Amino acid sequence: MALAGAALALVAAGAVVLAVAGGGGDGGRKSGGAAGASSTTAAGGAAATGPGTTGGAAGGASTSSAPGPSGGGGTGTTGSSATTKGSGPAGPANGPGLVAFASRRFGAPGIYVVAGDGTGEKLLTPTQGEYNTPVWSPDGTRIAFAGRRLDNTDVYVVGADGKGERRLTTDPGEDFDPAWSPDGRRIAFTGHRGGSTHVYVVDAAGGGEHRLTDSPDEELGPAWSPDGGRIAYTRNTAAGAAIWVVGADGSGARAIESPPGQNLSPMWSPDGSRLAFVSTRAGGSNAHIFVAAADGSGAVAVTADPGDDLSPSWSPDGRRLAYISQRNGDRDVHVVDADGRNDHAVAANRSEEATPVWSPDNVHIAFVSDRDGLRHLYSVAADGSGLRRLTPGPGPDFDPRWR
């Protein structure tokens, strides 16, 4: 499928829509969208949602200057669930770690955790609202997330046991895309304020908020380098999307991947020496996964099939990438070596998969799939064996992050 019409399209009122490494079912990983400003869309997911709307048909969650509640394909039907609200979250003894995720299930939307074997699911945010993009703190004791309560979206932090929730941002604008610093002391995020969208940083304990980027363009999707010294992000320029890097103190901003082609969704390798990103630079309208040195040099395509390739996710050992491939008309989970070899499907059927993320032991991949009707979380081994559904609730579930 060409990226135009799926993940890279021009929409009315001057809104440039781009592919984000979120994949389908990301449920508003960067959510919402308002005409008149650039926005970034994750191809192949639940419908993009604007402020105050609900998710719809498959089509992509978006990063926008005006994020709304997370898309997830609509409100889930009622049904039984193994969710608990009183006991602590299941620990690693129940499976390979914990998976945090967001859900829009009817009557209990929020941020959840579940063990890697599908047991011990727990709701961490009982307050009604719209939630997305849970991300684990480096020490695994806290989860940052974007939450819409009342009339705007802010960044919050909650303990992995559901205790000690703290609201970190209070601006009347929209704040989303939280990303922890490696030392766990700060959180970078995308803020849409005063009609512009930029990268901000706030202390994880609250306070110390400041704007990090200051160009006339939309700047969003921060990704902190493993050494804590740099932040990569996407900058939507008049010529197209570019990948920029800025010092964690706001100094030295520079482009490392620029048009021609759309270049976006940077993800640092675990050792910080490389960046994976999505780009259309190979020509045509299809997006592929590229890997470059941390300074942007030596970019090489690691996928080259006829369809769009999105949502790159590094394995913890830095040897492989999981990603979403649309080469067969569906959206399937693939794994490829970081040098482009040994590309193979690990979860493929006539359904829509999205948002692959690795377990800390390099063995399993969690992802979102609608193979059972609604979007739920699944896991599979990197060799394609041992497919397991992780979330028992009615769904839709999205935005998995493994600890």
C-alpha positions, -999 to +999 in steps of 0.1 A: +000+000+000+014+034-010+020+057+019-002+083+004-037+076+017-024+053+044+002+072+064+016+100+043-011+123+029-020+160+026-052+169+042-074+200+040-066+233+056-028+229+053-024+200+077+005+178+067+000+142+078+030+121+082+037+085+092+048+079+128+065+048+142+034+039+161+016+016+138-020+007+140-038+004+172-015+028+188-047+044+200-035+079+199+001+074+208+003+109+197-034+116+196-058+139+179-056+163+151-068+197+142-069+212+107-046+241+101-015+226+118+009+199+109+001+166+124+018+132+124-001+100+119+007+064+127-003+044+097-026+015+101-042+021+134-074+032+149-089+063+135-072+095+144-093+113+169-096+150+176-105+167+208-137+153+222-142+126+196-140+088+198-120+063+177-134+050+145-124+028+116-088+018+110-067+045+096-041+058+120-036+075+154-019+108+150+005+131+166-010+165+164-008+201+175-041+195+192-042+159+205-075+144+216-085+112+233-068+081+221-082+063+191-089+026+195-114+017+170-144+027+191-156+019+226-153-018+234-183-039+242-191-050+277-177-083+289-160-100+318-124-090+327-097-103+350-088-067+359-081-062+396-080-029+414-069-038+449-038-060+447-004-050+435+006-057+399+018-091+389+056-094+391+082-109+368+077-143+384+044-146+365+061-142+331+087-121+313+082-088+331+052-065+331+035-048+301+019-014+306-008-004+282-037+019+276-073+009+271-105+024+260-127-005+273-162+005+282-166+017+318-129+014+327-106+033+303-072+039+317-036+028+321-032-009+330-004-034+337-004-071+330+023-097+334+040-110+303+021-143+306-012-125+306-020-128+343-026-102+370-040-074+349-045-043+370-060-008+364-037+019+377-058+050+369-094+046+382-103+083+374-124+085+342-107+101+313-088+093+281-053+079+284-024+069+261+013+064+258+024+048+291+061+047+294+082+030+322+107+049+342+142+036+338+140+018+372+106+003+365+089+018+395+068+045+378+048+051+346+044+084+328+014+088+305-007+114+287-042+117+302-072+138+292-094+147+320-120+175+317-109+196+288-072+191+280-044+165+279-015+166+304+014+145+314+011+124+346+032+100+366+019+071+387+036+043+406+037+008+391+014-002+420-011+025+411-002+047+440+012+083+441-003+097+409+011+132+401+000+156+374+032+172+360+018+197+334-011+221+339-009+244+309-044+248+292-027+235+260-022+199+251+008+179+264+016+144+252+044+121+241+062+116+274+098+103+273+119+096+304+155+107+307+178+078+314+184+089+350+147+090+357+148+126+368+132+144+339+105+138+313+105+153+278+072+157+261+054+174+231+034+205+241+009+223+219+006+258+234-003+292+220-008+278+185+026+261+182+040+227+189+074+221+205+094+198+228+094+206+265+111+191+296+097+188+331+111+173+363+097+139+370+089+151+406+071+181+392+083+216+385+112+229+364+092+229+332+109+246+302+107+247+265+136+229+247+130+237+210+123+270+194+119+268+157+090+282+137+081+247+127+061+220+145+085+199+166+074+167+183+080+131+193+110+134+216+133+104+221+160+106+247+195+092+239+207+064+263+235+086+276+210+114+285+228+140+266+206+144+235+170+143+224+160+133+189+127+145+175+107+151+143+105+186+128+079+193+102+094+218+078+080+233+046+101+209+026+090+178+046+097+160+078+132+160+092+149+144+121+167+168+145+188+163+176+192+188+204+212+188+236+193+179+267+200+215+278+185+229+246+218+237+229+232+226+196+200+218+177+208+204+143+192+184+115+206+149+110+182+135+084+165+160+061+143+160+030+141+148+002+117+123+015+099+123+048+122+113+077+106+108+111+101+087+142+137+084+154+145+057+179+179+053+195+197+020+196+202+007+232+239+017+231+232+051+216+254+046+185+226+044+159+192+057+151+164+038+134+138+059+117+110+058+090+117+074+057+104+077+021+139+087+008+141+055-013+118+071-038+081+066-045+055+070-018+064+039+004+080+043+038+108+020+049+129+015+080+164+030+079+193+028+103+220+055+105+248+064+128+239+087+157+251+117+137+229+108+108+256+095+085+256+062+067+218+057+065+210+023+051+175+009+044+170-023+063+136-030+047+128-027+010+095-045+003+067-030-019+046-019+011+050+005+039+072-004+069+066+014+101+070+014+139+106+003+143+115-011+178+150-021+188+157-053+206+174-047+239+206-062+227+206-039+196+209-067+171+173-067+156+144-045+149+107-054+151+084-034+129+051-034+111+050-044+074+022-037+050+037-057+021+008-082+019-020-057+023-023-063+060-003-050+088+020-077+102+047-079+128+082-086+113+117-089+127+148-081+108+185-079+117+198-044+122+219-048+090+188-058+069+193-095+069+169-123+080+137-104+076+107-126+086+071-124+098+064-134+134+027-125+135+008-125+103-027-132+094-057-114+078-058-088+106-042-056+116-012-057+139+005-027+155+030-013+179+056-041+184+077-038+215+104-061+229+105-078+262+137-070+283+151-106+277+151-102+238+128-132+236+092-119+232+074-092+213+042-076+225+019-060+200-017-050+193-040-070+171-076-071+161-075-108+151-102-115+177-124-086+166-114-058+189-079-046+195-061-066+223-025-071+234-007-103+223+028-116+227+049-139+205+084-152+205+108-135+181+109-168+161+071-166+156+062-193+182+041-192+213+015-166+203-005-156+234-033-131+240-023-110+271-054-089+278-087-106+287-109-075+288-133-063+261-108-038+247-098-019+227-062-020+242-032-002+227+002+014+234+020-016+250+054-009+268+073-037+283+094-036+315 
